[in-house]
């Protein structure tokens, strides 16, 4: 029993670090998605503004 305890603790530690890594991955995905959506909307706004300026010229 005493031999198994350190292994069990190590296994639990590994599992916890994997769970932590998954949380960090989710966090990164969320940040990336927010930036991506912001970038897309910014690009669309810029393009539409440029088109609008061209329309005003005519």
C-alpha positions in Angstrom: 0.0 0.0 0.0 2.8 2.4 0.9 4.4 1.7 -2.5 1.2 2.6 -4.4 0.5 5.9 -2.7 3.2 8.0 -4.3 2.2 6.6 -7.7 -1.5 7.5 -7.1 -0.5 11.0 -6.0 1.6 11.4 -9.1 -1.2 10.2 -11.3 -3.6 12.7 -9.7 -1.0 15.5 -10.2 -0.7 14.6 -13.8 -4.5 14.6 -14.2 -4.8 17.9 -12.6 -2.1 19.4 -14.8 -3.9 18.0 -17.9 -7.1 19.6 -16.7 -5.3 22.9 -16.1 -3.8 22.7 -19.6 -7.3 22.2 -21.0 -8.6 25.3 -19.2 -5.7 27.3 -20.6 -6.4 26.0 -24.1 -10.1 27.0 -23.8 -9.0 30.4 -22.6 -6.6 30.8 -25.5 -9.3 29.7 -28.0 -11.7 32.3 -26.5 -9.1 35.1 -26.7 -8.3 34.1 -30.3 -12.0 34.0 -31.3 -12.6 37.4 -29.8 -9.6 38.9 -31.6 -10.6 37.2 -34.8 -14.2 38.4 -34.7 -12.9 41.9 -33.8 -10.5 41.9 -36.7 -13.2 40.7 -39.1 -15.6 43.3 -38.1 -12.9 46.0 -38.2 -11.9 44.9 -41.7 -15.5 44.9 -42.9 -16.1 48.4 -41.4 -12.9 49.7 -43.1 -13.9 48.3 -46.4 -17.5 49.6 -46.2 -16.2 53.1 -45.1 -13.9 53.1 -48.2 -16.8 52.2 -50.4 -19.0 54.8 -48.8 -16.3 57.5 -49.4 -16.2 56.4 -53.1 -20.0 56.7 -53.3 -19.9 60.2 -51.8 -17.3 61.3 -54.5 -19.8 60.5 -57.3 
